[in-house]
């Protein structure tokens, strides 16, 4: 048995922990760029709360609120220029996965010159970035627990991750109370993303004992608590469980990577700006149905942790969950057209080579096209 495990992330977990943002951030800087979205954190009052806690600790802050549903490389560039103009020395991301990913990219670009796409494709490397504090408001992407920043290049629709340990947060403040204002449709989407992260890390060919332990535990949490929190958004025990499972999902994919469902979803949402969790909901059952014979023991374990019996009812358990959370969708319902499939398959081979290689069953480009047709 040989493996490496290195993930230096500081998780500050618990209700009302967001009120510690000032004292935590003060360790890393005196002027913060607050990265957020256009609406949600403002409407809930969370943004004002964070600004006030920073002020109480003597930290000045400015707000960058231009981040999209699927953040663009160009938006990260604009944010980094703003951070440099304002002489910010720490980045605080407040929001869901898109916000956190863009915050990490801004922190990286504020310290590195050149085309970000060169870093995304590994043609250039750097270990420099401004210190980052993250406050997730959705329990889905797990971006608070890893060194990934998923970005879309608007010039060619490539959706791919910037991956470097330099953008692992200095502290991630995971406060379940910050999640409780999510509408049910967003909860469904992000919660399913968290499940797929853990399932894919467990199935990945480059998984290891520690990631298997964490991912299977997280799948069990989601299997037990997802429907509960969807039906009762006051269930704090369920919120805590989903937040923990989401964060660990981000941690395990940092080490074990993602597999084919994410690999195929990124071209779809890069091209048509899909809601990420909805794209995964359309693709995951189709991909898994075609993959069970490659790892029956692992699919059986996933099924059991979701309340099923064995590998043969694994996809059925996933589809039943999707029905319960009103996320049973097809790609065609999300705006994908038949004539998009050839481009998506080609782009998948380009941007998702690692996910294809990590998947327990190897699919050719033709096989990936067939899976897209199956999900249409």
C-alpha positions as a printed Julia matrix, in Angstrom:
376×3 Matrix{Float64}:
   0.0    0.0     0.0
   1.52   3.31   -1.13
  -0.11   6.74   -1.06
   0.46  10.39   -0.19
  -2.05  12.51    1.73
  -1.41  16.24    2.0
  -4.21  18.76    2.43
  -3.41  21.72    4.7
  -6.9   23.13    5.25
  -8.14  24.81    8.44
 -11.84  24.1     8.96
 -13.72  26.26   11.47
 -17.04  24.42   11.81
 -20.14  25.27   13.81
 -23.15  27.5    14.27
 -22.39  31.23   14.56
 -18.73  30.63   13.72
 -19.1   33.26   11.0
 -18.91  35.85   13.76
 -15.23  34.93   14.17
 -14.39  36.09   10.65
 -12.74  39.3    11.89
 -10.36  37.68   14.36
  -9.53  34.91   11.87
  -8.91  37.28    8.95
  -6.79  39.64   11.05
  -4.04  37.0    11.13
  -3.58  37.41    7.37
  -4.32  40.99    6.36
  -5.69  44.44    7.1
  -7.65  45.16    3.91
  -9.98  42.53    2.51
 -11.49  42.08   -0.9
 -14.93  40.6    -0.21
 -15.9   38.41   -3.16
 -19.6   37.64   -3.42
 -22.52  37.31   -5.82
 -24.96  39.88   -7.01
 -27.84  39.14   -4.64
 -28.05  36.34   -2.09
 -25.55  37.33    0.6
 -26.87  40.89    0.41
 -30.51  39.89    0.74
 -29.86  37.62    3.71
 -27.8   40.24    5.53
 -24.77  37.96    5.7
 -22.56  40.29    3.69
 -23.27  43.22    6.01
 -22.65  40.96    8.99
 -19.24  39.95    7.63
 -18.32  43.56    6.82
 -19.22  44.6    10.37
 -17.23  41.78   11.98
 -14.22  42.69    9.86
 -14.62  46.35   10.83
 -14.77  45.45   14.52
 -11.37  43.77   14.12
  -9.9   46.81   12.39
 -10.05  45.36    8.87
 -11.08  47.58    5.98
 -13.02  45.9     3.18
 -14.17  46.51   -0.38
 -16.73  44.42   -2.25
 -16.43  42.66   -5.61
 -19.89  41.31   -6.54
 -19.61  40.43  -10.23
 -19.35  36.62  -10.02
 -21.53  34.56  -12.35
 -23.3   31.19  -11.89
 -20.38  29.57  -13.75
 -17.5   31.99  -13.06
 -15.49  33.2   -16.02
 -11.73  33.53  -16.31
 -12.32  37.13  -17.41
 -14.27  37.88  -14.22
 -11.41  36.56  -12.1
  -8.99  38.77  -14.04
 -11.17  41.84  -13.4
 -11.44  40.95   -9.72
  -7.68  40.54   -9.38
  -7.06  43.92  -10.98
  -9.56  45.47   -8.55
  -7.81  43.78   -5.62
  -4.46  45.2    -6.74
  -5.88  48.68   -7.32
  -7.4   48.67   -3.84
  -4.18  47.25   -2.32
  -6.05  44.37   -0.69
  -3.86  41.89    1.15
  -6.45  39.19    1.92
  -9.41  37.71    0.03
 -12.69  36.77    1.75
 -15.15  34.74   -0.31
 -18.78  34.74    0.86
 -21.15  32.55   -1.13
 -21.58  29.26   -2.94
 -19.1   27.28   -4.97
 -18.91  29.73   -7.85
 -18.1   32.56   -5.46
 -15.45  30.57   -3.62
 -13.85  29.35   -6.85
 -13.69  32.89   -8.23
 -12.3   34.19   -4.92
  -9.51  31.63   -5.09
  -8.73  32.52   -8.7
  -8.66  36.23   -7.83
  -6.25  35.54   -4.96
  -4.0   33.64   -7.37
  -4.1   36.2   -10.18
  -3.42  39.06   -7.81
   0.06  37.56   -7.31
   0.82  36.04  -10.72
   1.29  37.55  -14.16
   0.38  36.03  -17.49
  -2.54  34.15  -19.01
  -4.55  32.23  -16.4
  -5.23  29.51  -18.96
  -1.52  28.69  -19.0
  -1.78  27.9   -15.29
  -5.06  25.99  -15.7
  -3.5   23.68  -18.28
  -0.3   23.32  -16.25
   1.97  24.98  -18.76
   2.95  27.48  -16.06
   3.02  26.91  -12.3
   3.18  29.1    -9.23
   2.88  28.66   -5.49
   1.91  32.29   -4.81
  -1.51  33.68   -3.91
  -3.04  36.15   -1.48
  -4.33  34.51    1.72
  -7.92  33.32    1.39
 -10.77  33.05    3.91
 -13.91  31.25    2.71
 -17.46  31.33    4.06
 -19.66  28.89    2.13
 -23.38  29.58    1.92
 -24.25  26.34    0.11
 -23.48  22.74    1.06
 -22.38  21.46   -2.3
 -19.11  22.14   -4.02
 -16.78  21.65   -1.07
 -14.58  24.38   -2.53
 -13.82  25.44    1.04
 -11.91  22.17    1.46
  -9.63  22.03   -1.57
  -7.24  23.79   -3.93
  -9.49  23.83   -7.02
 -11.07  26.81   -8.78
 -13.36  25.83  -11.65
 -13.51  28.53  -14.32
 -14.98  28.87  -17.81
 -13.02  30.54  -20.61
 -15.61  32.58  -22.55
 -13.45  32.56  -25.68
 -13.74  28.81  -26.26
 -16.17  27.59  -23.53
 -13.5   25.42  -21.86
 -14.59  24.78  -18.27
 -11.63  23.49  -16.28
 -10.02  23.81  -12.84
  -7.09  25.88  -11.74
  -5.41  23.43   -9.33
  -2.75  24.52   -6.87
  -2.19  24.21   -3.14
  -1.57  27.96   -3.04
  -5.34  28.57   -3.25
  -6.3   26.31   -0.35
  -8.0   28.61    2.13
  -6.09  29.72    5.21
  -9.39  29.18    7.0
 -12.82  28.02    5.9
 -15.62  29.08    8.21
 -18.39  26.49    7.8
 -21.45  27.79    9.63
 -24.56  25.67    8.96
 -26.78  28.62    9.86
 -25.44  30.41    6.77
 -26.99  27.69    4.59
 -30.53  27.86    5.9
 -31.79  30.57    3.55
 -31.17  28.44    0.44
 -34.25  27.87   -1.74
 -35.11  24.19   -2.15
 -34.12  24.11   -5.82
 -30.62  25.32   -4.97
 -30.35  22.93   -2.02
 -31.27  20.05   -4.33
 -28.65  21.0    -6.9
 -25.77  21.63   -4.52
 -26.59  18.66   -2.33
 -26.45  16.35   -5.32
 -23.12  17.88   -6.31
 -21.82  16.99   -2.85
 -23.03  13.41   -3.29
 -21.37  13.07   -6.69
 -18.06  14.4    -5.35
 -18.02  11.69   -2.73
 -19.19   8.93   -5.06
 -16.67   9.87   -7.73
 -13.77  10.09   -5.29
 -14.73   6.66   -3.93
 -14.84   5.19   -7.45
 -11.69   6.94   -8.65
  -8.73   4.82   -9.71
  -6.43   7.18   -7.79
  -8.37   6.97   -4.54
  -6.64   5.86   -1.37
  -7.64   4.49    2.06
  -8.19   7.9     3.66
 -10.3    9.28    0.8
 -12.31   6.05    0.7
 -13.01   6.32    4.41
 -14.08   9.96    4.15
 -16.14   9.55    1.0
 -18.09   6.52    2.18
 -18.85   8.24    5.5
 -20.07  11.29    3.59
 -22.26   9.19    1.29
 -23.86   7.7     4.4
 -24.51  11.17    5.82
 -26.12  12.32    2.59
 -28.15   9.12    2.34
 -29.5    9.68    5.85
 -29.93  13.45    5.98
 -30.45  14.88    2.46
 -34.15  14.08    2.25
 -34.61  15.22    5.85
 -33.17  18.67    5.27
 -35.01  18.99    1.95
 -38.33  18.31    3.68
 -37.59  20.32    6.84
 -35.23  23.26    6.47
 -35.27  23.85   10.24
 -33.59  20.49   10.97
 -30.24  21.65   12.31
 -28.86  18.15   12.76
 -29.47  17.51    9.06
 -27.9   20.82    8.05
 -24.77  20.03   10.05
 -24.51  16.59    8.46
 -24.92  17.95    4.93
 -22.36  20.68    5.53
 -19.85  18.15    6.82
 -20.47  15.79    3.9
 -20.1   18.65    1.42
 -16.82  19.85    2.9
 -15.39  16.35    2.98
 -16.51  15.91   -0.63
 -14.35  18.85   -1.58
 -11.45  17.4     0.38
 -11.59  13.94   -1.19
 -11.7   15.19   -4.77
  -8.61  17.3    -4.05
  -6.75  14.01   -3.58
  -8.72  11.4    -5.55
 -10.04  13.65   -8.31
 -13.4   13.44  -10.04
 -14.47  10.9   -12.63
 -16.64  10.81  -15.73
 -19.92  12.45  -14.57
 -18.05  15.66  -13.7
 -15.84  15.2   -16.74
 -18.9   15.17  -18.99
 -20.82  17.88  -17.14
 -18.14  20.53  -17.5
 -18.38  20.7   -21.31
 -22.18  20.89  -21.05
 -22.23  23.77  -18.55
 -19.26  25.44  -20.23
 -21.22  25.5   -23.48
 -24.77  26.18  -22.24
 -24.24  27.69  -18.75
 -26.16  24.9   -17.01
 -26.74  24.75  -13.29
 -23.95  22.35  -12.37
 -25.96  20.06  -10.09
 -28.72  19.72  -12.69
 -26.22  18.71  -15.33
 -24.85  16.09  -12.95
 -28.36  14.84  -12.22
 -28.96  14.25  -15.92
 -25.62  12.52  -16.51
 -24.78  10.51  -13.39
 -27.42   7.75  -13.66
 -26.6    7.15  -17.33
 -22.85   7.03  -16.73
 -23.18   4.75  -13.7
 -25.56   2.34  -15.44
 -22.89   1.82  -18.08
 -20.08   1.49  -15.5
 -21.34  -0.91  -12.83
 -19.63  -3.94  -14.32
 -16.23  -2.26  -13.87
 -16.48  -1.85  -10.07
 -19.46  -3.87   -8.77
 -18.25  -3.98   -5.17
 -17.95  -0.21   -4.97
 -21.3    0.45   -6.62
 -22.84  -2.03   -4.17
 -21.29  -0.11   -1.27
 -22.65   3.2    -2.61
 -26.09   1.64   -2.95
 -26.09   0.29    0.6
 -25.08   3.67    2.0
 -27.99   5.25    0.11
 -30.43   2.66    1.46
 -30.19   0.06   -1.3
 -29.03  -3.56   -1.38
 -26.33  -4.09   -4.01
 -24.82  -2.86   -7.27
 -27.96  -3.76   -9.22
 -30.13  -1.18   -7.48
 -27.48   1.55   -7.12
 -28.77   3.64  -10.03
 -32.34   3.09   -8.86
 -31.46   4.5    -5.43
 -29.87   7.56   -7.04
 -32.89   8.1    -9.28
 -35.28   7.77   -6.34
 -33.3   10.42   -4.48
 -33.45  12.68   -7.54
 -37.22  12.24   -7.7
 -37.57  13.09   -4.01
 -35.63  16.34   -4.41
 -37.34  17.22   -7.73
 -34.09  17.0    -9.69
 -34.92  14.21  -12.13
 -34.01  15.97  -15.39
 -32.69  15.28  -18.88
 -30.04  17.25  -20.74
 -32.6   18.31  -23.34
 -34.68  19.95  -20.6
 -31.6   21.98  -19.65
 -31.08  23.37  -23.14
 -28.64  20.84  -24.59
 -29.34  20.01  -28.22
 -28.42  16.95  -30.24
 -26.03  18.95  -32.39
 -24.12  20.0   -29.23
 -23.02  16.43  -28.51
 -20.16  16.16  -30.96
 -18.55  19.34  -29.6
 -19.12  18.29  -25.98
 -17.54  14.89  -26.53
 -14.51  16.45  -28.19
 -14.24  19.07  -25.45
 -14.57  16.38  -22.78
 -11.51  14.63  -24.19
  -9.67  17.97  -23.95
 -10.65  19.42  -20.58
 -11.51  16.24  -18.66
  -8.72  13.85  -19.54
  -7.98  13.23  -15.86
 -11.64  12.51  -15.03
 -11.86  10.07  -17.94
  -8.69   8.31  -16.79
  -9.82   8.19  -13.12
 -13.18   6.59  -13.96
 -13.34   2.86  -13.21
 -14.36   2.1   -16.8
 -12.55   3.61  -19.76
 -14.79   5.25  -22.35
 -13.63   6.35  -25.79
 -14.85   9.52  -27.43
 -17.51   7.47  -29.25
 -18.6    5.95  -25.95
 -18.86   9.39  -24.38
 -21.03  10.57  -27.27
 -23.32   7.6   -26.68
 -23.6    8.51  -22.99
 -24.53  12.09  -23.89
 -27.24  10.77  -26.22
 -28.46   8.51  -23.41
 -28.8   11.5   -21.07
 -30.45  13.75  -23.66
